[in-house]
Amino acid sequence: MTGTMPDIQTIKDGMRKTWMAGDFGEVAKFIQHHADDFIANRHITPGLRLLDVACGTGNLAIPAARAGASVTGIDIADNLIEQARSRARAEGLDIRFEVGDAENLALPDASFDAVVSMYGAMFAPRPEYAAAELVRVCRPGGTIAMANWMPETFIGEMFKVVGRHAPPPEGVPSPALWGDPATVRERLREGITELRTSPVTVIFEYPFSVPEVVEFHRQFFGPIERAWARLEDDGREALRQDLEAHWSRHNEATDGSTRVEAQYLEVVATRATS
């Protein structure tokens, strides 16, 4: 890690405000199919103890519970936990959702058969702490599986666009480094016997135009909503133009809608047995 990191509590408070801003539940609806496919590849058996770290509104936790897992979900944002609980109640699913910190999980050692995180734990500001916690709460022989946006792909480049206009706190590494295989191997080297990584292509599909997609994320996606709030009018317009240009370059739709391919790095690690 480089640079001088500000007070960690200040960073955490800012992160909480970021993910509570907007309404990530609206964004999550458009990526639920990513989560469904990710969970399907975990081959869940009834009774498997599964922890979803940075669970958001339950995109992984809910299909995992449907498949028979005993699920716990942890997230830093209170409002997202409330949405996750509401979704679980609506389906009659018994899932434990709690507010918590990926860098300091209030959970016993080796208490889960599988620990998962999709576009979640990668945002923890101190990745070495988050990595250690993912390993600590997984039982020996259990699985840790992550989906992390990759640096030089669509979402990684979008992070850079936003960061040029509203820089992140100094010293906090890019979340997209969790999408770099070499970095992941370094971060998960302790307590792991096997680790494999592979890129996975996913689709963002919206039934509206690129400018409407950008406005949708400005309104509902916390990191962009908070970046927008930090800027003056000229800065906001520049950010909007750059985001529209980014989405337009990658848009494959020709009917006025928006369809973009993105890639995440699937990480699957096995906790050492000794």
C-alpha positions, 0 to 999 in steps of 0.5 A: 500500500502506498501513500498516507492513509487518513484516519481509518474510522473517517474512511469507514464512516465515509464508506458507510455513507457512500453505500447508504447513499442513493439506493443500491437496491435499484442497481442490484436488480439489474445484476441479480442474474450475475449473482444467480449464476455465481451461486449456481456455480458453488454447487450448494448442498442443503445445510451448508453454512454460508457467509456472504460478506458485504452482502448488500441487499442479498443478491448472493444470500437469497439464491444461496438460501433458496438452494438450502444453505444456512446463510448469514449476510454481513454489510456495512450499510444499515439500509441495505441490510434492511432491504435484504431482510425485507427480501428474505421475509417476502420469500419466507427465507430464514437468513441472518442479516447483520450490520458488520465490517468485512475487516473485523467480522464479529463471527467465530473462527472456522464457522462457515463451510463457504465464504462468498463475496460479489462486488463487495469485500473488494471495497474494504479500504484495508485489503489485508484485513479483509483477506485475513477475515475471509480466511479466518471465518472459513473452516479448514477445507472450506471454500472462499469464493469472490467476484471482483471487478477487473482493473482494465475492463469496463467497470475498472475503467469506470472507477478510473473515470469517476476517480479522475473527477472525485479522487478517493481517499489518499492511500486507499488502494483501488478496489479493482486490484482485487481483480488482478490475479497476482494481487489476489494470490499475494493477499490470500497466500496465508492459510490457503492450499489451493487458489484458482482465478478465471475471468468471467464475462457478464452483461449489463442490460438496461431498457433505456438509453446511455444518458438514462443509464448514467442518470440512473447510476447518478441517482441510485449508485452510492459511489457516483451519487457521492462523487456527484455531490462533491462537485460543482456544476461544471464538474458534474457536467464533465463527469456526466459527459465522461461517463456517457462517453464511456458507456457509449464506447462499450454499448452494443445495443442499436435500438436505443437501449444499453447493453454492455459486457463487463468482466470480473475475476472469479476467485476460488480458494480452499482454506488449509486444513492445518 
